[in-house]
Amino acid sequence: MMPPLPSPLNALASLTEKGRQSYRTPKPFSNFTGSVDDRGTCQCTVALPDTTFPVVRVEQLEFTAHSLSQTFKTELSKVREYVQLIRVYEKRFFNLTARVEIMEKNSFSYTELDFELIKIEVKEMEKLIIQLKKGFVGSSEVVDQLEVEIRNMTLLVEKLETLDKNNVLAIRQEILILKNRLKECEASKSENAPVILPPAPGNCSHGGVANISKPFVVQLNWRGFEYKYGAWGRDYSPENPDKVLYWVAPLNTDGRYLEYYRLYNSLDDLQLYTNYRQYRVIYGQGSGTAVYKNNMYINFYNSQNIAKVDLTTNTVAVRRALPGAVYNNRFSYANVGWQDMDFAVDENGLWVVYATEASTGNMVISKLNDTTLEVINTWQTRQYKPSVSNSFMVCGVLYATRTLNTRTEEIFYYFDTNTGKEGRLSITMPKVQERVQSINYHPFDQKLFVYNDGYLLYYDLTFLQKPQ
């Protein structure tokens, strides 16, 4: 370790003192002349030696030394900050290394999603390293080494993905080819049969949800890995269904407080974390957020109230109590706290799913006036809300999910508000992480937007043909 350098101010003080001592001893004056004027006053002329002490220059030197000292302290604090960042990145890197080693050694079946998640994390670290290098002044040997190791990690993941020891991806592709051939065969046998088209966007001319696609990983939420709770989706407006406005609302790490959200005008901007509008609210609670007609609907913090937030001005437009609704984690979903009130949007408008003491914790569905937040109609179900992992609405039908294992959810229950009927389903829903925090349906896209332990996913829905 280098010995501490002498302070510039101390060195300057020593120099100043020596200069003053050298001028402290008086010297005899030279060229002394004198005379007496008419009034008898003595007038003297003294020629002083040309060795006056340079006070101005010393003051300038003191100022320069002080500036250098402040600059040194600033740069030292930056170095300490960079060291802390590097330690954080090293921990993340070691975690990734361990996960890749497990994938390399084990003989378990890994799907495309496993590799996709690793890729996302590595890409994020690559971005962070690039930002760190831009702001780092001086020797960047450690940063360069980290960058090289992250590139090696990327190559290793790609190699593992291509090797795919159990040929899971290849088998899936073969199955897909066989399914397509089977469809072609069926089509050739029924050439004269009428063509069944999917329902038009925003239209309910179908018989309900029939199946769901595999999840598509969009991105990790913009606040990072620690923010596992939240919601995301795309704004829906029946008057302007083509409008593109994506929103992401991660909760704070306590899993309760909604404080910040971002808006994006395209999916590309969301994936690149660019061209966003970020806002702060101080009253949101839980992951039950939904966006409809450029307004965000939330459970007001620590209360029975629901609120409508205007996204143009980020102000509360309407706030009112939801009659009978319990709150503050009384009847939330399984594995997800603080979601006592879950807003939903479908082709018919705005809904809220909750429970009451009178319903003994069973799910209650209310249709809301999206302007005033008044309850238009209410339906009682026989499904216990804390046994459900999450829910969504499609064409006035509530669909509820439950957890089968750490990689699979199941759409297992429905309640049709159009007929009052309820029943059981069994539609498996793969996921990439253990817990599902929120599900939002978009009627025009006919997609589910899912917040899964911090990752933003979406699924495509397929529907049954409506009976003729």
C-alpha distance (Angstrom), angle and dihedral (degrees) to the residues before:
residue distance angle dihedral
M1 . . .
M2 3.82 . .
P3 3.83 116.9 .
P4 3.81 112.3 -109.1
L5 3.77 113.5 -88.7
P6 3.81 117.7 -122.4
S7 3.75 112.8 -99.8
P8 3.85 113.0 -101.0
L9 3.81 89.4 -133.5
N10 3.82 93.2 52.7
A11 3.80 91.8 50.0
L12 3.79 90.8 48.9
A13 3.81 92.5 49.7
S14 3.80 89.8 53.2
L15 3.81 90.9 50.3
T16 3.81 91.9 49.3
E17 3.80 93.0 50.4
K18 3.80 91.8 50.9
G19 3.81 90.1 50.5
R20 3.78 91.7 51.7
Q21 3.79 92.4 48.3
S22 3.80 90.8 52.0
Y23 3.82 89.5 56.3
R24 3.81 97.0 40.8
T25 3.87 96.3 85.5
P26 3.82 109.2 82.1
K27 3.74 119.4 -130.1
P28 3.84 125.8 -151.1
F29 3.75 114.8 -95.7
S30 3.82 118.3 -115.1
N31 3.79 133.0 -151.6
F32 3.77 92.6 29.3
T33 3.81 113.1 -179.5
G34 3.82 131.7 170.6
S35 3.81 142.7 178.4
V36 3.82 141.5 175.9
D37 3.79 119.7 -122.8
D38 3.85 127.3 -145.2
R39 3.82 91.8 -84.8
G40 3.79 93.0 53.6
T41 3.81 94.9 -106.4
C42 3.80 115.6 145.1
Q43 3.81 114.3 -129.3
C44 3.80 119.9 -165.7
T45 3.78 133.3 -168.5
V46 3.83 118.3 -155.9
A47 3.81 123.9 -173.2
L48 3.89 106.3 -150.3
P49 3.79 119.5 -153.5
D50 3.83 114.1 -98.7
T51 3.80 93.8 -116.6
T52 3.85 104.4 99.1
F53 3.85 116.3 159.4
P54 3.90 111.0 -98.0
V55 3.81 97.4 -126.6
V56 3.82 94.5 161.8
R57 3.76 93.2 54.1
V58 3.80 91.6 48.0
E59 3.80 91.0 52.1
Q60 3.81 89.7 51.1
L61 3.78 89.5 50.2
E62 3.81 91.2 50.0
F63 3.81 90.6 51.6
T64 3.82 91.8 48.9
A65 3.80 91.4 49.0
H66 3.81 91.3 50.1
S67 3.82 91.0 50.7
L68 3.81 90.8 49.8
S69 3.80 90.5 50.0
Q70 3.82 92.0 52.2
T71 3.81 91.7 46.8
F72 3.79 90.0 50.2
K73 3.80 91.7 52.2
T74 3.82 91.3 48.8
E75 3.81 93.2 50.4
L76 3.80 91.1 45.8
S77 3.82 90.9 54.3
K78 3.83 89.4 50.1
V79 3.79 90.6 52.6
R80 3.81 90.4 51.2
E81 3.82 90.0 50.2
Y82 3.81 91.4 50.0
V83 3.80 90.6 49.4
Q84 3.81 90.2 54.1
L85 3.82 91.6 48.3
I86 3.79 91.1 49.5
R87 3.82 89.9 52.4
V88 3.81 90.1 52.6
Y89 3.80 91.7 49.4
E90 3.80 90.9 47.4
K91 3.81 90.9 54.6
R92 3.79 91.0 49.8
F93 3.77 90.5 47.3
F94 3.82 93.3 50.5
N95 3.82 89.2 49.7
L96 3.79 90.7 52.2
T97 3.81 90.8 46.2
A98 3.80 91.2 54.0
R99 3.80 92.0 49.2
V100 3.80 93.1 49.0
E101 3.82 91.2 47.9
I102 3.81 89.6 54.1
M103 3.79 90.2 50.0
E104 3.81 89.5 48.5
K105 3.82 96.3 49.4
N106 3.81 104.1 35.3
S107 3.76 124.1 80.2
F108 3.80 95.5 -143.0
S109 3.79 121.0 126.3
Y110 3.78 112.3 -98.4
T111 3.74 119.9 -167.1
E112 3.77 130.7 -148.3
L113 3.81 89.1 -95.7
D114 3.81 92.5 61.4
F115 3.77 90.4 57.6
E116 3.81 91.7 41.8
L117 3.81 92.7 57.4
I118 3.81 92.1 49.2
K119 3.81 89.4 49.0
I120 3.81 92.0 52.2
E121 3.81 92.1 51.6
V122 3.81 92.8 47.2
K123 3.83 91.2 48.8
E124 3.78 90.7 51.3
M125 3.80 90.8 51.9
E126 3.80 90.1 49.1
K127 3.83 89.3 55.4
L128 3.81 91.8 48.4
I129 3.80 92.6 49.9
I130 3.82 91.1 50.6
Q131 3.81 90.5 51.3
L132 3.79 90.5 47.7
K133 3.82 92.4 51.8
K134 3.81 91.4 51.0
G135 3.80 92.3 54.2
F136 3.81 97.5 38.5
V137 3.81 116.8 100.9
G138 3.78 119.1 -164.2
S139 3.79 131.1 11.3
S140 3.80 110.5 6.1
E141 3.80 98.6 -179.8
V142 3.83 93.8 127.3
V143 3.81 92.0 46.9
D144 3.81 91.2 49.1
Q145 3.79 90.2 50.5
L146 3.81 91.2 51.5
E147 3.80 90.3 49.7
V148 3.81 91.5 53.1
E149 3.81 92.0 48.4
I150 3.80 91.9 50.0
R151 3.81 90.2 51.3
N152 3.80 89.0 50.8
M153 3.81 88.6 50.6
T154 3.82 90.1 53.7
L155 3.79 91.3 52.0
L156 3.81 91.4 47.6
V157 3.81 93.1 52.0
E158 3.80 90.7 49.2
K159 3.80 90.0 49.4
L160 3.81 92.1 49.6
E161 3.78 90.0 48.7
T162 3.80 92.0 53.0
L163 3.80 93.1 45.0
D164 3.83 93.3 47.8
K165 3.83 94.5 175.1
N166 3.80 96.0 -146.6
N167 3.80 94.3 39.2
V168 3.79 90.0 -125.9
L169 3.79 94.4 153.9
A170 3.79 93.1 45.3
I171 3.79 91.2 50.9
R172 3.81 90.9 49.4
Q173 3.78 90.2 51.9
E174 3.79 91.1 50.2
I175 3.80 90.1 49.8
L176 3.80 89.9 50.5
I177 3.82 90.8 51.0
L178 3.81 90.6 49.7
K179 3.82 91.1 49.0
N180 3.80 90.7 51.5
R181 3.81 91.1 49.4
L182 3.80 89.4 49.6
K183 3.80 90.5 51.8
E184 3.80 90.4 49.4
C185 3.79 89.6 50.5
E186 3.79 92.2 50.4
A187 3.79 90.6 46.6
S188 3.82 92.1 52.1
K189 3.81 90.1 53.3
S190 3.78 92.6 52.2
E191 3.79 104.2 36.8
N192 3.77 91.7 143.6
A193 3.80 93.8 50.2
P194 3.82 115.7 109.9
V195 3.81 115.9 -98.0
I196 3.82 113.2 -110.2
L197 3.78 110.2 -142.4
P198 3.81 124.7 -164.6
P199 3.80 114.6 -105.3
A200 3.78 115.8 -85.6
P201 3.82 115.2 -99.7
G202 3.78 111.2 -83.4
N203 3.81 90.7 12.5
C204 3.82 126.7 120.2
S205 3.81 97.7 -155.5
H206 3.81 93.2 126.6
G207 3.78 140.0 83.6
G208 3.79 98.6 -110.9
V209 3.80 136.4 -85.1
A210 3.80 112.2 -27.6
N211 3.79 103.5 171.5
I212 3.78 145.5 -13.1
S213 3.80 132.0 -134.5
K214 3.79 127.6 -124.5
P215 3.80 113.8 -82.2
F216 3.80 120.1 -89.1
V217 3.81 112.4 -146.2
V218 3.80 109.0 -137.6
Q219 3.79 103.2 173.2
L220 3.77 147.0 -52.7
N221 3.80 110.1 -87.3
W222 3.82 113.3 -90.7
R223 3.82 95.1 -111.0
G224 3.81 95.3 58.9
F225 3.80 144.6 -117.3
E226 3.80 96.1 -44.3
Y227 3.82 93.0 62.2
K228 3.78 98.1 79.1
Y229 3.81 97.3 155.1
G230 3.77 126.3 69.8
A231 3.79 146.2 79.6
W232 3.78 139.9 -104.0
G233 3.78 140.6 179.4
R234 3.78 147.5 125.7
D235 3.79 125.2 -71.5
Y236 3.81 113.9 -110.5
S237 3.78 125.2 -154.9
P238 3.85 119.2 171.2
E239 3.81 89.8 -152.9
N240 3.82 91.7 53.7
P241 3.83 107.4 22.3
D242 3.82 94.1 162.7
K243 3.80 92.2 60.5
V244 3.81 111.4 120.6
L245 3.79 116.5 -146.4
Y246 3.79 120.1 142.3
W247 3.78 121.2 -168.3
V248 3.81 131.8 -165.3
A249 3.82 121.2 -167.7
P250 3.82 114.4 178.9
L251 3.79 115.8 -176.2
N252 3.77 121.3 -130.3
T253 3.79 116.0 -91.0
D254 3.83 90.6 -90.1
G255 3.82 87.6 71.8
R256 3.81 90.8 -128.7
Y257 3.80 114.4 69.6
L258 3.82 120.2 76.4
E259 3.79 104.7 -158.6
Y260 3.82 108.8 147.5
Y261 3.79 135.8 30.9
R262 3.81 135.8 173.0
L263 3.79 133.8 -145.5
Y264 3.82 125.0 -151.7
N265 3.80 129.6 -171.3
S266 3.80 94.0 -149.9
L267 3.78 140.4 23.5
D268 3.81 89.7 -120.6
D269 3.81 90.7 58.8
L270 3.80 89.9 49.5
Q271 3.80 92.0 51.7
L272 3.81 92.0 48.1
Y273 3.84 95.6 41.5
T274 3.82 89.4 -126.5
N275 3.83 138.5 127.0
Y276 3.77 93.4 20.3
R277 3.79 134.6 148.4
Q278 3.78 113.2 -136.6
Y279 3.79 123.4 -161.5
R280 3.78 136.7 -178.3
V281 3.78 126.4 -139.8
I282 3.79 125.8 -178.9
Y283 3.78 101.0 -160.4
G284 3.84 110.6 54.2
Q285 3.81 123.2 119.1
G286 3.80 131.6 -173.3
S287 3.81 136.0 -6.6
G288 3.81 96.8 -79.6
T289 3.81 93.4 104.6
A290 3.82 122.8 140.0
V291 3.83 134.1 175.1
Y292 3.81 123.3 -142.2
K293 3.81 128.8 167.3
N294 3.83 93.5 -8.5
N295 3.80 92.5 -52.0
M296 3.78 128.3 110.6
Y297 3.81 118.2 -141.6
I298 3.80 118.9 -152.9
N299 3.79 144.5 161.6
F300 3.81 106.1 -103.7
Y301 3.80 110.5 -119.8
N302 3.81 117.8 -88.6
S303 3.81 94.0 -7.7
Q304 3.80 148.2 87.8
N305 3.80 88.7 -113.2
I306 3.77 127.6 113.0
A307 3.79 120.6 -155.2
K308 3.79 140.7 -158.2
V309 3.81 114.8 -144.3
D310 3.82 119.2 -161.5
L311 3.82 105.6 -134.4
T312 3.80 92.9 -156.0
T313 3.80 94.0 60.6
N314 3.84 100.8 16.5
T315 3.81 90.0 -129.6
V316 3.80 132.6 129.8
A317 3.80 106.8 -102.1
V318 3.82 97.5 178.4
R319 3.78 134.3 9.9
R320 3.81 126.6 178.6
A321 3.80 141.4 148.1
L322 3.81 119.4 -94.0
P323 3.83 102.6 -131.0
G324 3.81 114.0 -113.6
A325 3.80 95.0 -7.5
V326 3.79 117.4 144.1
Y327 3.79 118.1 -137.7
N328 3.82 145.3 179.9
N329 3.81 95.6 62.7
R330 3.81 97.4 -49.6
F331 3.83 96.5 132.4
S332 3.80 108.0 3.7
Y333 3.80 126.5 152.9
A334 3.80 122.2 -79.0
N335 3.83 112.1 -81.6
V336 3.83 91.6 1.1
G337 3.79 119.2 89.5
W338 3.80 129.9 -155.7
Q339 3.80 95.4 22.6
D340 3.79 96.7 118.7
M341 3.80 89.9 136.3
D342 3.79 118.4 43.2
F343 3.81 118.1 -174.1
A344 3.80 120.0 -151.7
V345 3.81 136.2 -173.1
D346 3.80 127.3 -156.3
E347 3.80 140.7 150.6
N348 3.82 90.2 -67.8
G349 3.80 97.6 51.8
L350 3.81 137.4 -107.9
W351 3.82 125.7 -1.4
V352 3.78 137.9 172.9
V353 3.82 126.3 -153.0
Y354 3.80 118.2 -157.5
A355 3.83 143.2 129.0
T356 3.78 135.8 -113.9
E357 3.78 135.9 -155.3
A358 3.80 87.1 -114.7
S359 3.82 90.5 56.4
T360 3.84 89.2 50.4
G361 3.79 89.6 -128.6
N362 3.80 97.1 -48.4
M363 3.80 117.2 137.6
V364 3.79 117.9 -87.6
I365 3.82 121.8 -163.5
S366 3.81 121.6 -156.2
K367 3.80 128.3 -176.1
L368 3.82 109.2 -141.4
N369 3.77 134.5 -154.3
D370 3.80 98.7 -121.4
T371 3.82 91.6 -149.4
T372 3.80 101.3 49.8
L373 3.84 101.3 15.8
E374 3.80 89.7 -128.8
V375 3.81 116.1 150.3
I376 3.82 110.8 -107.7
N377 3.81 98.2 -177.8
T378 3.80 139.3 -11.7
W379 3.83 134.9 -150.5
Q380 3.81 127.2 -164.8
T381 3.80 118.4 -145.7
R382 3.80 132.6 -165.1
Q383 3.80 94.0 -132.4
Y384 3.82 116.1 109.3
K385 3.82 107.1 -127.4
P386 3.85 99.6 -146.6
S387 3.83 89.2 58.0
V388 3.82 90.2 59.1
S389 3.82 120.9 83.7
N390 3.84 94.4 -156.3
S391 3.81 144.0 -39.3
F392 3.81 145.8 -148.2
M393 3.81 139.1 -169.3
V394 3.84 128.4 -122.4
C395 3.82 120.8 177.6
G396 3.80 92.6 -21.6
V397 3.81 93.9 -48.3
L398 3.79 120.4 119.2
Y399 3.80 114.6 -141.4
A400 3.81 118.4 -166.4
T401 3.78 128.4 -162.4
R402 3.78 134.5 -154.8
T403 3.80 134.6 -169.3
L404 3.81 118.0 -101.1
N405 3.81 96.3 172.8
T406 3.80 140.6 -33.3
R407 3.81 92.0 -70.3
T408 3.80 103.5 33.7
E409 3.80 137.8 60.5
E410 3.79 124.4 -175.9
I411 3.80 129.1 -145.2
F412 3.80 93.7 -139.4
Y413 3.81 108.2 157.3
Y414 3.80 139.8 42.4
F415 3.80 137.1 -175.5
D416 3.80 118.5 -166.3
T417 3.82 111.3 -151.2
N418 3.82 89.0 -170.0
T419 3.83 92.4 64.5
G420 3.81 104.5 13.0
K421 3.81 90.3 -122.1
E422 3.80 123.9 137.2
G423 3.78 131.7 -173.5
R424 3.79 150.2 143.1
L425 3.80 131.4 -71.2
S426 3.78 135.3 177.4
I427 3.81 112.4 -151.5
T428 3.80 112.6 148.2
M429 3.78 117.2 -139.0
P430 3.84 117.9 -163.5
K431 3.79 117.8 -145.9
V432 3.80 135.7 -172.8
Q433 3.81 100.2 -136.8
E434 3.79 134.8 31.8
R435 3.82 104.3 -100.9
V436 3.79 132.4 45.3
Q437 3.81 110.8 -149.2
S438 3.80 100.9 -178.5
I439 3.81 144.0 -2.7
N440 3.82 123.7 -157.1
Y441 3.81 124.1 -177.1
H442 3.81 123.3 -148.4
P443 3.84 112.5 -155.5
F444 3.81 97.0 -157.8
D445 3.81 96.3 46.2
Q446 3.84 91.4 35.6
K447 3.79 87.5 -141.4
L448 3.78 136.1 130.6
F449 3.81 115.7 -130.5
V450 3.79 108.6 -153.0
Y451 3.81 131.0 -170.3
N452 3.82 105.2 -151.2
D453 3.83 115.3 -177.1
G454 3.81 91.2 -44.8
Y455 3.82 97.3 -39.1
L456 3.81 121.9 112.6
L457 3.81 111.8 -133.9
Y458 3.77 135.5 170.2
Y459 3.82 132.7 -162.5
D460 3.79 132.5 -162.2
L461 3.81 117.1 -129.9
T462 3.79 126.8 -144.7
F463 3.78 122.0 -159.5
L464 3.77 138.7 -147.5
Q465 3.78 118.1 -109.2
K466 3.77 110.8 -101.8
P467 3.81 112.1 -112.3
Q468 3.80 112.4 -105.0
